[in-house]
Amino acid sequence: MTYTCKACKRTFTDELQYELHRDTCSSEQLVCERCGERFAERAATRDGWHYVCPNDDCEGAGIDEDLHAVGDFSVAASANR
């Protein structure tokens, strides 16, 4: 099985290599639905499993709960208009 990074389109044959790449890919951006802040994925997690908005004044947390990939959030926002 191959894994493809949505941000930079690199492909990996090993899932662990892919996951490690995703954590450091500079193109991978998240947006917080609560506060609207945009940030690198690695800024939102310390362990790669739990994600929280890095904005000190925001309580947004969770991938696909409050935090979304920028591309996914843009598509959803356009669909809701």
N, C-alpha and C positions, 0 to 999 in steps of 0.2 A: 504494500500500500504506500502511496506517496501522500505527503502533506504539503500544502501550498500556503505560504504566508499571504494573507489578503492585502496587506499593506504594500509589500515590495515584490510580490510574485515569485520569490525564491521557493524552490521545492526541496523537500527532505524525504529520505526514505525511512528515517528513524523518528519516531514520535517524540522521544526525549530531546533530540537535537532541535526539532521543530519548536517544542515548547520553550526551550532555552532561548532560541532565536526570537520568538514572539515577545519575550520579556525584555529584550534589548533592542528590538527593531525601532529605529528612530522615527519611522513613518507611522508607527502604530499610535494612534491618539484616541483618547476617550473624552467624552463630554458628560458632565453631570446634569441630569434632568432637573434637579432641584435648584442649583445655583447658576447653571449655564457655563461654568468654567470648563475650559478645554486643557488637557494635560496629557503627558506621556503615560502610558500604561504602567511603566515601572515606578512612577511617582505615587501611584495609588496602592501599591502593595509592598509588603516586606517579605512575604513568604510565597508569593505566586498563587495562593489559594484564596486569600481574603482581600477584598478590595474596598477601599473607602476613599471618598473625595479628599484630596490633600488640602482643600480650602478649610482653614481653621474654623470659619463661621458656618460651615455646612455639615449636615449629618448624612449626606448621601452615601449609600453603600450598596455593594453587590453588582456584579456584572449582569446586565440585562434586567436589573431591577431599577436602580437609580442611575447607574453608570452604563453608557452605551458607546460602542465604537462610533467614531465620527461619521463614517459612511452610512452605517445603519441608522443613526439618529437623523441624518440629513434626509434620507429616503422616507423615514417615518414622518418627519415634520412636514415634508412636501405632500404626503398622502393625506394628512389631516387638514390640509387647507381647502 
